C-alpha cells in the first residue's frame, strides 16, 4: 500500500494549489530568510522539499547557486520549466529527503511550509536532520519552518472549509498519540465530483525540534514565531528554527 506522501495525485491535486497560491509571497519570505541567517550570494543553497520551486527560483534570481530536492516528479518538472523560462540555472533532484546527502556542499539549507515530519518512524526525521548537517559547509545554516505544536493548539479546528477557483475543500483534523501526530482528511468537490485524500504528519514543539537539531550535530539553535524573526510566543503564527553547524 502506498503511503500518503508517495501519492503523486495527492501532491498534484491537494497540495499543488496551496503552493501555487503562495508563489507571490516567495520574494518576501526569501528576504526574511536571508535576514535571519546572514547568508549572502554567491552562496550555495539546498531547498529541501522544494515543491514547485517558488523559493528555489527566488534564491537563484538573487545570485545563489541552488539545488532543489523533491520526490514529486510533476512539481520538479513545473519548477524546471519555470527556471528555464527565466534563464535560471537551477539543479533539480528527484529524491526522497531521507536519502539525499551531499557532504559539505551548501552554505544554507531550507525546509519550508511544514515539509517535515511526514514519516511514522521518528528515526526517519532524525536521519533527515543528520543528512542536512552533513550536507552543510562548516558554519552553514539550516532553517525549518513548521506549524508548531504550541501554535496549532491555540488555533486548532477539527473541521473547516475553503473555496478556491470554484473548488470546495473540506478539511477534517484529528490529533493522536499524545499530541504528537496529526491525521488529516481532505475532501475536494470539483465540478460535482467528490475526491478524498488522507495525509498525516508529526507535530513538533519548539523544544522537541531544537533537541532534534542539537542531537543531529547543530551547535546553535534559534527559535522564532515566523520567518520575519518575530518571537515564538502566544502571538506566533509559525515555528521557525534556525540551526548553525
PEVEN-V192250 format. One record per residue. N is the residue number from 1. OMEGA is omega as a letter, one per 40 degrees, with the letter a starting at -180 (* if undefined). NEAR is the number of other C-alpha atoms within 12 Angstrom. D_LAST is the distance of its C-alpha to the last C-alpha in Angstrom with 1 decimal. Layout:
n=N omega=OMEGA near=NEAR d_last=D_LAST
n=N omega=OMEGA near=NEAR d_last=D_LAST
This chain:
n=1 omega=a near=6 d_last=37.9
n=2 omega=i near=11 d_last=35.2
n=3 omega=a near=16 d_last=32.4
n=4 omega=a near=24 d_last=32.1
n=5 omega=i near=30 d_last=28.8
n=6 omega=i near=22 d_last=30.5
n=7 omega=a near=21 d_last=33.6
n=8 omega=i near=23 d_last=33.7
n=9 omega=i near=21 d_last=36.6
n=10 omega=a near=28 d_last=34.7
n=11 omega=a near=30 d_last=31.8
n=12 omega=a near=26 d_last=34.3
n=13 omega=a near=26 d_last=36.8
n=14 omega=a near=33 d_last=35.0
n=15 omega=a near=31 d_last=31.5
n=16 omega=a near=26 d_last=32.4
n=17 omega=a near=23 d_last=34.5
n=18 omega=i near=24 d_last=31.8
n=19 omega=a near=29 d_last=29.2
n=20 omega=i near=24 d_last=32.0
n=21 omega=a near=15 d_last=33.1
n=22 omega=a near=21 d_last=29.7
n=23 omega=a near=24 d_last=29.6
n=24 omega=i near=16 d_last=30.9
n=25 omega=a near=19 d_last=28.0
n=26 omega=a near=28 d_last=25.4
n=27 omega=i near=21 d_last=25.7
n=28 omega=a near=19 d_last=25.3
n=29 omega=i near=28 d_last=22.3
n=30 omega=i near=35 d_last=20.5
n=31 omega=i near=23 d_last=21.5
n=32 omega=i near=25 d_last=19.9
n=33 omega=a near=36 d_last=16.6
n=34 omega=i near=32 d_last=16.5
n=35 omega=a near=17 d_last=17.6
n=36 omega=a near=32 d_last=15.0
n=37 omega=a near=32 d_last=12.0
n=38 omega=i near=21 d_last=13.7
n=39 omega=a near=30 d_last=13.2
n=40 omega=i near=24 d_last=16.6
n=41 omega=e near=19 d_last=18.7
n=42 omega=i near=17 d_last=19.1
n=43 omega=i near=26 d_last=15.6
n=44 omega=a near=33 d_last=15.0
n=45 omega=i near=48 d_last=14.5
n=46 omega=i near=48 d_last=14.6
n=47 omega=a near=45 d_last=17.0
n=48 omega=a near=47 d_last=17.0
n=49 omega=a near=44 d_last=20.5
n=50 omega=i near=48 d_last=21.7
n=51 omega=a near=43 d_last=25.2
n=52 omega=i near=40 d_last=27.8
n=53 omega=a near=44 d_last=25.1
n=54 omega=i near=39 d_last=25.7
n=55 omega=i near=46 d_last=22.1
n=56 omega=a near=46 d_last=21.8
n=57 omega=a near=42 d_last=25.1
n=58 omega=i near=36 d_last=24.2
n=59 omega=i near=41 d_last=21.0
n=60 omega=i near=35 d_last=23.1
n=61 omega=a near=25 d_last=25.8
n=62 omega=i near=24 d_last=23.6
n=63 omega=i near=20 d_last=22.8
n=64 omega=i near=31 d_last=19.6
n=65 omega=a near=30 d_last=19.5
n=66 omega=i near=39 d_last=19.2
n=67 omega=i near=42 d_last=19.1
n=68 omega=a near=44 d_last=20.5
n=69 omega=i near=40 d_last=20.6
n=70 omega=i near=39 d_last=23.2
n=71 omega=a near=30 d_last=25.8
n=72 omega=a near=33 d_last=28.7
n=73 omega=a near=26 d_last=30.9
n=74 omega=i near=26 d_last=32.7
n=75 omega=a near=34 d_last=29.8
n=76 omega=i near=36 d_last=28.4
n=77 omega=i near=25 d_last=31.9
n=78 omega=i near=25 d_last=32.2
n=79 omega=a near=39 d_last=28.9
n=80 omega=i near=33 d_last=29.9
n=81 omega=i near=21 d_last=33.3
n=82 omega=i near=26 d_last=32.0
n=83 omega=a near=29 d_last=29.8
n=84 omega=a near=18 d_last=32.8
n=85 omega=i near=13 d_last=35.1
n=86 omega=a near=15 d_last=33.0
n=87 omega=a near=13 d_last=32.4
n=88 omega=a near=26 d_last=28.6
n=89 omega=a near=26 d_last=27.0
n=90 omega=i near=36 d_last=24.5
n=91 omega=i near=30 d_last=23.6
n=92 omega=a near=38 d_last=24.2
n=93 omega=i near=31 d_last=23.6
n=94 omega=a near=26 d_last=25.5
n=95 omega=i near=22 d_last=23.5
n=96 omega=a near=28 d_last=22.7
n=97 omega=i near=37 d_last=19.1
n=98 omega=a near=28 d_last=19.2
n=99 omega=a near=23 d_last=19.9
n=100 omega=i near=29 d_last=17.9
n=101 omega=i near=27 d_last=15.3
n=102 omega=a near=24 d_last=14.9
n=103 omega=i near=18 d_last=12.7
n=104 omega=a near=23 d_last=10.8
n=105 omega=a near=27 d_last=12.8
n=106 omega=i near=36 d_last=11.2
n=107 omega=a near=39 d_last=9.9
n=108 omega=i near=46 d_last=10.2
n=109 omega=a near=52 d_last=11.1
n=110 omega=i near=48 d_last=13.7
n=111 omega=a near=39 d_last=15.8
n=112 omega=i near=37 d_last=18.7
n=113 omega=i near=33 d_last=22.1
n=114 omega=i near=30 d_last=21.7
n=115 omega=a near=34 d_last=21.0
n=116 omega=i near=37 d_last=19.4
n=117 omega=a near=40 d_last=21.1
n=118 omega=a near=33 d_last=24.1
n=119 omega=a near=27 d_last=24.5
n=120 omega=i near=23 d_last=26.8
n=121 omega=a near=16 d_last=24.9
n=122 omega=i near=23 d_last=21.8
n=123 omega=i near=18 d_last=20.5
n=124 omega=i near=22 d_last=20.2
n=125 omega=i near=31 d_last=17.7
n=126 omega=i near=30 d_last=15.6
n=127 omega=i near=27 d_last=15.9
n=128 omega=a near=36 d_last=14.8
n=129 omega=i near=42 d_last=11.5
n=130 omega=i near=30 d_last=11.0
n=131 omega=i near=31 d_last=12.2
n=132 omega=i near=45 d_last=9.8
n=133 omega=a near=40 d_last=6.8
n=134 omega=a near=30 d_last=9.2
n=135 omega=i near=35 d_last=10.2
n=136 omega=i near=33 d_last=7.4
n=137 omega=i near=25 d_last=7.7
n=138 omega=a near=21 d_last=5.9
n=139 omega=i near=25 d_last=5.0
n=140 omega=a near=35 d_last=5.4
n=141 omega=i near=44 d_last=6.3
n=142 omega=i near=51 d_last=8.3
n=143 omega=i near=52 d_last=11.6
n=144 omega=i near=46 d_last=14.1
n=145 omega=a near=37 d_last=17.7
n=146 omega=i near=37 d_last=20.2
n=147 omega=a near=37 d_last=23.5
n=148 omega=a near=43 d_last=22.6
n=149 omega=a near=34 d_last=25.0
n=150 omega=i near=27 d_last=26.2
n=151 omega=a near=27 d_last=26.9
n=152 omega=a near=30 d_last=28.7
n=153 omega=a near=23 d_last=30.8
n=154 omega=a near=16 d_last=32.0
n=155 omega=a near=18 d_last=33.2
n=156 omega=i near=20 d_last=34.0
n=157 omega=i near=17 d_last=37.0
n=158 omega=a near=19 d_last=38.4
n=159 omega=i near=18 d_last=40.1
n=160 omega=a near=18 d_last=40.2
n=161 omega=a near=19 d_last=41.0
n=162 omega=i near=19 d_last=40.4
n=163 omega=a near=17 d_last=42.6
n=164 omega=i near=17 d_last=41.2
n=165 omega=i near=14 d_last=43.1
n=166 omega=i near=12 d_last=46.0
n=167 omega=i near=21 d_last=44.0
n=168 omega=i near=23 d_last=44.0
n=169 omega=i near=29 d_last=40.9
n=170 omega=a near=26 d_last=41.3
n=171 omega=i near=26 d_last=38.3
n=172 omega=a near=25 d_last=38.5
n=173 omega=i near=24 d_last=35.7
n=174 omega=i near=27 d_last=35.7
n=175 omega=a near=23 d_last=33.1
n=176 omega=i near=15 d_last=33.1
n=177 omega=i near=13 d_last=31.8
n=178 omega=i near=12 d_last=31.5
n=179 omega=i near=20 d_last=29.7
n=180 omega=a near=27 d_last=27.0
n=181 omega=a near=27 d_last=28.4
n=182 omega=i near=32 d_last=30.1
n=183 omega=a near=26 d_last=33.0
n=184 omega=i near=27 d_last=34.1
n=185 omega=a near=26 d_last=37.5
n=186 omega=i near=29 d_last=38.0
n=187 omega=i near=28 d_last=41.5
n=188 omega=i near=30 d_last=42.3
n=189 omega=a near=24 d_last=45.8
n=190 omega=i near=19 d_last=46.5
n=191 omega=i near=11 d_last=50.0
n=192 omega=i near=10 d_last=51.5
n=193 omega=a near=12 d_last=49.4
n=194 omega=i near=15 d_last=47.0
n=195 omega=a near=21 d_last=43.8
n=196 omega=i near=23 d_last=41.5
n=197 omega=i near=29 d_last=37.8
n=198 omega=i near=29 d_last=35.8
n=199 omega=a near=31 d_last=32.0
n=200 omega=i near=28 d_last=29.8
n=201 omega=i near=34 d_last=26.2
n=202 omega=i near=36 d_last=24.3
n=203 omega=a near=37 d_last=24.1
n=204 omega=i near=36 d_last=21.0
n=205 omega=a near=29 d_last=21.3
n=206 omega=a near=33 d_last=18.6
n=207 omega=a near=22 d_last=18.2
n=208 omega=a near=25 d_last=18.2
n=209 omega=i near=37 d_last=15.5
n=210 omega=i near=32 d_last=13.1
n=211 omega=i near=23 d_last=14.1
n=212 omega=i near=32 d_last=13.5
n=213 omega=i near=35 d_last=9.8
n=214 omega=i near=25 d_last=9.7
n=215 omega=i near=23 d_last=11.9
n=216 omega=i near=28 d_last=9.8
n=217 omega=a near=30 d_last=7.1
n=218 omega=a near=32 d_last=4.8
n=219 omega=a near=22 d_last=5.7
n=220 omega=i near=22 d_last=7.2
n=221 omega=i near=30 d_last=9.3
n=222 omega=a near=32 d_last=12.3
n=223 omega=a near=36 d_last=15.4
n=224 omega=a near=35 d_last=18.1
n=225 omega=i near=31 d_last=21.4
n=226 omega=i near=32 d_last=21.3
n=227 omega=i near=38 d_last=19.5
n=228 omega=i near=26 d_last=21.6
n=229 omega=i near=28 d_last=19.6
n=230 omega=a near=21 d_last=22.5
n=231 omega=i near=20 d_last=22.1
n=232 omega=a near=27 d_last=21.9
n=233 omega=a near=20 d_last=25.5
n=234 omega=i near=19 d_last=28.8
n=235 omega=a near=17 d_last=28.9
n=236 omega=i near=28 d_last=25.6
n=237 omega=a near=28 d_last=26.1
n=238 omega=i near=36 d_last=22.7
n=239 omega=i near=42 d_last=19.7
n=240 omega=i near=44 d_last=16.6
n=241 omega=i near=47 d_last=13.2
n=242 omega=i near=40 d_last=10.2
n=243 omega=a near=40 d_last=6.7
n=244 omega=a near=35 d_last=3.8
n=245 omega=* near=32 d_last=0.0
